[in-house]
Structures are given as structure tokens and as C-alpha cells.
């Protein structure tokens, strides 16, 4: 455990906040473009102004700002859903027959992965609440558990999320026209016309490769945590006060228009209408390509479920108030990543980097290089959406040059991004706050999980 304690301290010492990292990467990208991309004889003063203009255009790119809003809503609405009473009752029901530390770790791991495949925000908070409730039950019943192991099991959903329905890159390429918008300014009109209109979830999340990866994870990860639960010594622990605010309604008298806020009938009707139309829209979709699953469709479903599960608008809005803080990073960091992409597009760096990968890669090695590079970038850019904005154009151009299917490049990025979440504790902060654990306590177990996950993802990229 000394290694992981030292690693946690080193990570905190060497890396500033993700916002500061985004600014440092912006400065680095600017100077790399300034000194390596201008043609001979170009005036650096005027060229630097051109780069600043490209940066500003990227910062406020309309299409990418929509993307940022979509990702914020996915996180917030998933979090809101996790705070509802039906989800809380489901977790309590799942606690009913846990009789050992290994069984608790296995169950938390399995259910968290299943939920995170549907929505990463829901999976993150679900896993954290589940882990804490296991500890609360253990305190009441006298069951001996290894609480850090249970907490790590509640974080495993972040290693499957990007290959699921809320994966940032997967959801975005499923939108019609996104790939053409992404490559606008890099490709000619003729090249843009040759790009596919969209890559549906049937080609990405539900591809044979990803189904293999998910099946292997669902089999091996719970087994790993069960085995660790049997091997690791049980520890005494003391739970801190819960950081999950109560959603109980006040006993104060409801008067006037406030009755609408607390009306169960109105909330049920609105939630039911939203879900009805979502189901109707999915059923009326032509073909079986799952092309209807887009960020907007996912958020539409989450909105309807969240309203329905909370039972009234007052409870729903309280949960939104609690969940909104978790989206602060997306709100302030995404435009900076969009600005980096603007510099890379305007300067020609996308073509340079794509050419580099093409020169050192072949059909077999390029997805593997993408996996490694995405994992490395995720340490500094802990955001799947921001990472897609920066790496997406490179992957598209290199994949086309090598004659590789675009979906495989997208999945390789998703695998690398989610894999090093087990190394990068940024997204563990909500879980750590809810459970009262420290990063250095869960890292020994998430690092083991990362090694197992790496083997699975590497085999998927090699065999499919």
C-alpha cells in the first residue's frame, strides 16, 4: 500500500486542477502551432494573431457548445435519477442478502457497471451510494467488510461508461452530420461528402467487439472483486456524516401555486408523456440501426425518468440543485478544449499529427496506439467529451488514410479514456465525498482493475 500512498501524493503534487491543466495545454498547443506549422517566411506576429482568432472561434463554436450542454445534462440528469427514492429503494433491496465482504464487493461492482453502461452520471452516484449503504448496513449488522474495496467497486462504472449509451464520443458520432461538422475546415468539400452521415450505436456500443468487451468485464470484474474480498484483510472503519442531503418534503402547509410544485399527478403526467413519446419515437425508427439513440434522445429519456421517479417537481428541483455542481468542470473546461481544437484545425496540426500516426501505424497497430494515447491524454484531460474534441479529428483522418473503419478508432479512444479513469482520481471526487474514503484507499484496487481491463480491451482491438 506504500506505493499507492506515494502515488496519490505525487499525483496531487505534480498535477494542478483540470482547469489549470486545460489552460497549460492551450498555451502549449499555441506555441507548438506558432513554431512548427507556419510556412517559411511567415511573419510570426501576424500568424500569432491568426492562431488567436482560430482559438476564439473554437472557444465559442456553436456546434461544440451544444455538445457541452448535452454532456452537462447527461451528468446532471443521471445524478438526479440516482438521488430518487425508487433508486434508493432498489439499492436497499440489493443489500438484503449480502452475507460476506466478497459478496458485497462483487454485487456493488456488477450493478454499478450495468448502471454506468446506461448513464455514467447515474452509475457514478449509484455506485457511491451503494458502497456507502453497504457500510451502513455492515455497521448495523456487525458484518466485517473492507470498506475501501467496496468503495473501489462503486467506482468501476467509470471503466465502462465510454463504451455505453452515454459515452461522449459514441453519442456524438451517432448524431447526423457531426462527423462532417467535426472535419469542417480540415477536409475539402469532396472529402466531407465521403464521410458517413453518422455512426449509430449499432456500430459502436452494440458492435461485436464492444459486446465482447462488456461481457468479459461483467464476468471478470465481479469475480476479481469477489476474490479480492476473500483475500484482503478486513478493516475497521468509521463512517463520516452523510453528504447526501435529504429529499424529504417539508411539513409546512402548501398554498397557492406551490401545489403544482408538489403535485404528484402533474409530475406523473409530464413524466409519462415524455417517456411515451420517447418510446414511440424509438419504435417508429426505420430499420434496426439504433440511429435514434443520440445525446438528445438520451437526455429526453433521463428527464422523463427523473421527473417520474421523484414524484413531484419540488423534489426533482432539489436534486438538480445538488447535482448541478458536478457539471461545473464540463461548463468551464469544455470551451478551452474546443479552443485547443480550433488552434489545431486552423494551424494544420491535425494533418501533421494524423500523418505521424499514419507513418508509424498499420491496420493492426493504429487502434492500439489510439488506446495508449487516449489513456495518456485522459490523465491530463479527464473528460471524454473534451478528449473527443481534441483527438477526434486526428482519429477520423488517420483512420481514413489507413483504410480502417471509423467505428474502431472511436471505440479505441473510448477504451483508452475509460481505462485510465482507474488511475486518474478526478471523477472519483463525488464518490469520495459520499463514502468518506480517500483516493489513496481505493487506488490499490482500481489499479488492479485497470490492469485486467487493459488486457480485455487490448484483446478486443486485436481480435476484432
N, C-alpha and C positions, 0 to 999 in steps of 0.2 A: 504493500500500500504506500510505501515511501515514494515510489516512482510517481504515482498518480497525484500525491500531495504536492510533490515538486513540480509536476507538470501543470497543475492548476495554478500554483503561484507564478510560474513562468509565463503562463498564458495571460494572467492578469497584469503582469509586469510589462510584457512586451507589446501587447495589443491594446490600443485605446478603444474607445467606444466605436460601434459600427458607423456612426455618423462621421466621426473624425477620420476613420479609415476611408470612407467614401470620398471625403474631401482630399485626402492624401492621394488616392487613386486618380482623382480628377487632375490634380497638379501633375502627377507622374505621366498620365496619358497626354496631357497638353504638351509637356516638354519633349516627350518621345516623338510626338507628331511634328513639333516645331523643328527638331534637329534631324529627323530621319525621313520625312516624307516630302519636303519641298523639292521642286526641280532646281537644277543648277542655275544660279544667277537670280533666284527669287529673293526679293527684299524681305528679310525676316520680320521687320517691323510691321509691314502691311500684312504679311502672312499670319502673324500672331493675331491681328485683328480679325482675319478671316476665320481663324480657329475659334476665337471667342464668339464670333457670330454663329458658327456651327454649334458651339456649346449651348448658347442661349436657345437656338432653335430646338435642340434636343431636350433641354430642360422642360420646355412647355409644349412639346409635341402633343397635339390633340389626341391622336390615337393612343399614344402611350399613357397619357393622363387618364383616359378611360380605363385602360388596363390596371393602373394603380388603384382606381376606385373599385374596380371589380375584385381585386385581391384583398383590399381592405374589408369589403363587405363579406367575402368568404370567411375571413378570420373572425370578424365580429359576430356574424350571424351563427357561425359554428360554435363560438364561445357562448353566445346567448342560449343556444339549444342545449348545451351541456349544463347550464345552470337551471334548467327547467325541472319541475317536480317529477314528470314521467321518467326522465333520465336518472334522476336521483333514486327513484323507486326501483328502476331497473338495476342500478348498481347495488342497492341494498339486497335485492333478490339474488344477485350473483354471489353475494357474500355468504348466503345462507349455510352452505355445506362445506366451507373451507375448513380443513382439519390439520393442515401442516404448512410449514413455511414454503416448501417446494410447490405444493398445490396452489398456494396463494400467488406466488411469483408466476407460475405457468398461466393461471387464469387471467391475471392482470395483463400479462404480455399478449396473450391471444386476443382478448376482447379489444384491447387498445389498438392493435394492428388492424382489426376488422373495421373499427370505427374510423380510424385515420385514413383508410382507403377511401371512405366516403367523403370525409372532410377533415383537413388537417387541424383546423382550429378546434373543431369538436373533439377530435382524437386527442389533442394535446391536453385540453382541460378535463376531458373524460378520464384519461389516464391518471392525471394528477389527483382528481377527486377520488377515483377508485383506490389508488395507493393509500391515500390518507384514511379512507374509510376502513381499509384492511387494518391499518394501525389502530384506529379507534376500536374496532371490534376485538383486536388482539388484546388491547388494554383491558377491556371489559371482561373478556373470557379467560384471560391468562394464557393465551396462545403465544408461544415463543416464535418470533419472526426475526428475520434480518431486514430491518426497515430500509436501509439504503438499496438493497437488492430489489425490494418491492418498488421503490421509487424509480429505479432504473428501468424496471419492466413497464412502468407507466409512461416512460419516455420513448419506448421503442417505436411508437407510431410515427415518429419523425424520421424513421428509416424506411418507411414505405409510402409516405404521403405523396411524394412527387410522381410516383407511378400510379396514383389513384385518380379519382374523379375531380379532385381539387388541385392536382398538380399544375403549377403555373404555366409551364411551357406547353403541357398537353392540352390544357383548357384553351390556351390562346391559339395554338395552331389549328384547333377544331373550329375556330371562327372563320367564316368565309371571307377571303380577301386578306387575312392577316399576313400571310407569307409575302404577298405582293407589297403590302404596306411596309413590312419589315425590310425588304430588299430595295425599296424605292430609293433612288439616289446612288445605288451600288450597281444594279443591273440596268441594262438597256431595256427599252420597251419590248423588244422581241424576247429577251430573256425572261422578263416578267411574265409575258404571255405563256411561257412554257412551264411556269411554276404551277403546281396543283392549287386549286381553289381553297382546299382545306385538307387537313389530316384528321380524320374522325377518330373518336375513341376506339372504334373497332380496329384501327391500325396501330394504336399506341397502347392505351391502358388494357385493352382486351386482345392484344396480339398474342400469338402463341408464346413468344419469348417472355412477355411480361406475366402471362398466366403461369408459366413455368416458374418464374422468379417468385411470384407471390405464393404459389403452392409450396415451394421449398422453404420459404420463410415461415409460412404458417405451420409447417411441420417441424422445422429445426429450431426456430427461436423459442417457442414454448418449451420444447424438450430441453434446450440449453438452460433456460431459467429454472426449470424443474430440477435439473441436475445440479446447478449451482446452489439451489435452495437446500439440497441434500448435503452438499459438500461444505459450504461456507458456515463458519460458526455463527450461532445466533447471538444477537447483541441486545443489551438493554437500551431502551430509548425513552425519551420523554417528549411527547408531542407539544409543540408550541400552540398558542391560541390560534384558532382557525382564522384564516384571512379570506374566507368566503363569506360575504355579507349575507344576512338573512333576507329571504324574499317574502317573508310573511306579510300579509296585509295589515295595515294599522287598524285598530279598533275604532278609530274616530268615525263619526257619523258622515255618511256620504250624502252630499247635497248637490242639487242642480246638475249642471253638465258633467260633473265628476262621475255621475252614474254611468256615463258612456265609457269612461276610462276603466271602470271596474266591471263593466257588463260582460258576463261570460257568453251570453247569447250573441252579442255583436262580434266579439273576438272569434267565437267558433264559426260564425257565418263567414267572416272575412278570410280566416284561415282555410276553411273548407272550399271556398270559391277559388282561392289561389291554387290549392292543390288539385282541385278538379280540372282547372284549365291546364295545369302543368301535365297532368296525366293525359288529358285529351290531346294536347299538342304532341306529346311523345307517341301516342297511339296513332295519330294521323300522319306521322312522318313516313314518307315514301321510302321503301327499301329497308334494309336492316343494317345500315352503316353506322347507326348511333350518331348521325350527324346533328341531331337536335340537341345533344349534350354540349353546351357551351358555357362560358362563365355566367352569362345572364340567366340561362336555364337553371344552373346550379343554385345561384343566389335566389332565384324565384322560388324554388323548392324550399330552400332553407328559411326564407321569410315566412312562407305559409306554415311550415312545421313549427317554427319558433313561436309564432302567434298562437297557433293551436295548442301547443304544449304548455305555454304559460297561462292560458286560460283567460287572460284579460290584458288590456293594453298597459295598465299601470305596472303590472309585474314584468311585462315584456320590456318596457322602457327602463325600469330599474336595472334589469340585466344588461341592457345596452350601455347604460352609464358605467357599469362595472367592466364591461368587455372592451369598451372603446379605447382604453389606454393601451391595450395590447397592439393596436394598429398604428401607434404613433411612429414606430420605426418605418413602416411602409409609407406613411404620409410624407415624412420629411426626407427619407433616403432615396425613394424611387426616382424622383426628379433628377437627383445627382447621377444616378446610374444612366438615366436617359441622356443626360448631358454628356457623359463619357461616350455613349454610343454615337451621339451627334458628332463629337470630335473624330471618332474613329471612321465614321462614314465620310465626313467632309474632307478628311486628310488622305483617305485611301488606305488607312491602316488595316481595314477589313480585308482588302485584297492582298495586302502584304502577309498578314497572318494566315489567311487561307492558303496562299501559295506555299508558305513554310510548312504547314501541316500536309499539304498535298505532296510536297517533295520528300518528306520523311515517312510518309504513310503508304499503306496499300489497303485493299479492301478489308483485310483481317485486322490490321493494327490500328486503323483510324478510330473505330469505336472504342478501343482500349485506351488510346491516347486521350480521347474525349472524356472517358470516365475519370482518368487520373487528373486531367486539367480541371474538370468540373469540381472534383473533390478538393483540389488545391484552392481554386477560386472561391469555393464556398467558405473556406476558413476566413477569408478577407471580405467576402460579400455574402453574409449569411441571409440571403433572400433568394428564393428560387425565381421570383419574377424579375428582380434586378439582374440576376445572373443570366437569364434568358435574353434580356435586353442587350447585354454586353456580348455574350457568346453566341447568341442565336444566328446573327448574320454570318459569322465565321463558319459555323456548322453547316448552314444551308449551302454556302458557296463551295466549301471543301467537299461536302457530300456529293454535290452535283458534278464537281470536277473528277471525282474518283468513281462516279457511276454507282454510288451507294444509295439505298432507299433512304429518304429523308427521315422516316419514322424511326429508323435505327439510331441515327445521330441524335435525334431528340431524346430517345429513351436512354442513350448513353449519358447524356447530360443529366437527365433526371436521376439516374442511378448514382452518379458521382456526387451530385448535390446532396441527396438524402443520406448517402453513406457517411459523409464526414460531419453530419449533424451529431453523430455519436462522439465526435472529437471536439466540436465547436459548441460550447455551452450557452450560446446566446439565446436560442429558443427554449432552453430549459428553464429560463428565469421564472416564467409563470408557474411551472411545476415546483420549482424550489420554494417559491413563495407560499404555495398552497400546502406543501408537505412539510416545510420547515427544514428540509435537508440542505446540505451544501454540495456544490459541484464536485468537490474532491471525494465526496462519499459515494456518488453514483458513477463516477468516471471509471473505476476499475471494471465495472460490469458492462458499461456501454462500450468500452474499448474492446472487450472480448466479443460483444455482439457485432461490432464493426468488422472485425476480422472474419467472422462467419459470414456476414452479409457480403463482404468483398468477394469471398470465394463463390458465393451464389451468383452475384451479378457478373463476375468475370466469366463464369461458365456459360451463363446465358448469352453473353455477347459473342463467345467463341462458337457455340453450338447452333445458333440460330442465324 
